[in-house]
Amino acid sequence: MIGAICGSRAARMLANDQLSLNDKGGITYGATDEIGLHTVEHRHDVTDIHATILKQLGLDSRKLEVPGRKRLDIDHGQPIDEIIA
């Protein structure tokens, strides 16, 4: 798919190299109880997941706006640095 987006062969090679540099591989982070219902280690909210994704995209959630709508300034979450390559 990267090749379809990038026009030249050099751009495709560069994109593939950049993607592979950030590949941390499969990891296990945290733990749940014996039936997998409750988190018992490294508990995070969905806002932390959002903050992690936005950090990887180079965006600051406090600066994002949707015209005509007010953003909630209650909880922006904290990036989960341990899962970032």
Kinemage of the C-alpha trace (Angstrom):
@kinemage 1
@onewidth
@group {chain A} dominant
@subgroup {mainchain}
@vectorlist {calphas} color= white
{ca met a 1} P 0.000 0.000 0.000
{ca ile a 2} L 2.894 2.368 0.733
{ca gly a 3} L 4.121 1.798 -2.803
{ca ala a 4} L 0.764 2.875 -4.197
{ca ile a 5} L 0.830 6.085 -2.186
{ca cys a 6} L 4.454 7.004 -2.942
{ca gly a 7} L 5.199 7.756 -6.574
{ca ser a 8} L 8.909 7.027 -7.047
{ca arg a 9} L 10.890 3.934 -6.132
{ca ala a 10} L 13.188 6.014 -3.906
{ca ala a 11} L 10.181 7.393 -2.011
{ca arg a 12} L 8.803 3.859 -1.543
{ca met a 13} L 12.159 2.625 -0.227
{ca leu a 14} L 12.405 5.595 2.154
{ca ala a 15} L 8.864 5.044 3.433
{ca asn a 16} L 9.520 1.336 3.975
{ca asp a 17} L 12.762 2.083 5.849
{ca gln a 18} L 11.064 4.623 8.093
{ca leu a 19} L 8.244 2.236 8.916
{ca ser a 20} L 10.570 -0.615 9.769
{ca leu a 21} L 12.709 1.565 12.066
{ca asn a 22} L 9.770 2.059 14.427
{ca asp a 23} L 8.764 -1.599 14.565
{ca lys a 24} L 9.075 -2.743 18.169
{ca gly a 25} L 7.479 -6.100 17.443
{ca gly a 26} L 4.872 -7.800 19.591
{ca ile a 27} L 4.919 -6.933 23.272
{ca thr a 28} L 2.858 -7.767 26.312
{ca tyr a 29} L 2.000 -4.781 28.454
{ca gly a 30} L 0.091 -5.092 31.702
{ca ala a 31} L -1.929 -7.964 33.097
{ca thr a 32} L -5.515 -8.896 33.859
{ca asp a 33} L -7.180 -11.072 36.450
{ca glu a 34} L -7.514 -14.818 35.913
{ca ile a 35} L -10.605 -14.469 33.718
{ca gly a 36} L -9.370 -11.421 31.789
{ca leu a 37} L -12.090 -9.113 33.047
{ca his a 38} L -10.224 -6.548 35.157
{ca thr a 39} L -6.839 -4.868 34.758
{ca val a 40} L -4.433 -5.634 37.589
{ca glu a 41} L -1.238 -4.092 36.202
{ca his a 42} L -0.572 -0.917 34.143
{ca arg a 43} L -4.158 0.351 34.110
{ca his a 44} L -4.894 3.033 31.467
{ca asp a 45} L -7.976 4.851 30.240
{ca val a 46} L -8.994 5.229 26.612
{ca thr a 47} L -7.759 8.840 26.753
{ca asp a 48} L -4.233 7.464 27.303
{ca ile a 49} L -4.574 5.385 24.131
{ca his a 50} L -5.716 8.488 22.257
{ca ala a 51} L -2.794 10.514 23.654
{ca thr a 52} L -0.364 7.774 22.594
{ca ile a 53} L -1.694 7.709 19.024
{ca leu a 54} L -1.704 11.502 18.774
{ca lys a 55} L 1.888 11.638 20.054
{ca gln a 56} L 2.960 9.186 17.352
{ca leu a 57} L 1.263 11.412 14.767
{ca gly a 58} L 3.019 14.487 16.149
{ca leu a 59} L -0.229 16.133 17.287
{ca asp a 60} L -1.101 17.864 20.558
{ca ser a 61} L -4.663 17.090 21.673
{ca arg a 62} L -4.936 20.450 23.424
{ca lys a 63} L -4.459 22.258 20.118
{ca leu a 64} L -6.966 20.221 18.105
{ca glu a 65} L -10.247 21.994 17.382
{ca val a 66} L -13.418 21.249 15.489
{ca pro a 67} L -14.979 24.465 14.147
{ca gly a 68} L -18.231 25.252 15.951
{ca arg a 69} L -17.608 22.798 18.800
{ca lys a 70} L -15.984 23.273 22.157
{ca arg a 71} L -13.350 20.717 23.176
{ca leu a 72} L -13.532 19.182 26.586
{ca asp a 73} L -10.513 20.229 28.615
{ca ile a 74} L -11.042 17.724 31.401
{ca asp a 75} L -8.745 14.799 30.556
{ca his a 76} L -6.400 14.583 27.606
{ca gly a 77} L -4.641 11.469 28.861
{ca gln a 78} L -0.939 10.699 29.073
{ca pro a 79} L 0.957 8.880 26.300
{ca ile a 80} L 1.962 5.342 27.226
{ca asp a 81} L 5.682 5.677 26.488
{ca glu a 82} L 6.434 2.061 27.422
{ca ile a 83} L 4.644 0.748 24.329
{ca ile a 84} L 6.192 3.230 21.898
{ca ala a 85} L 9.176 1.946 19.933
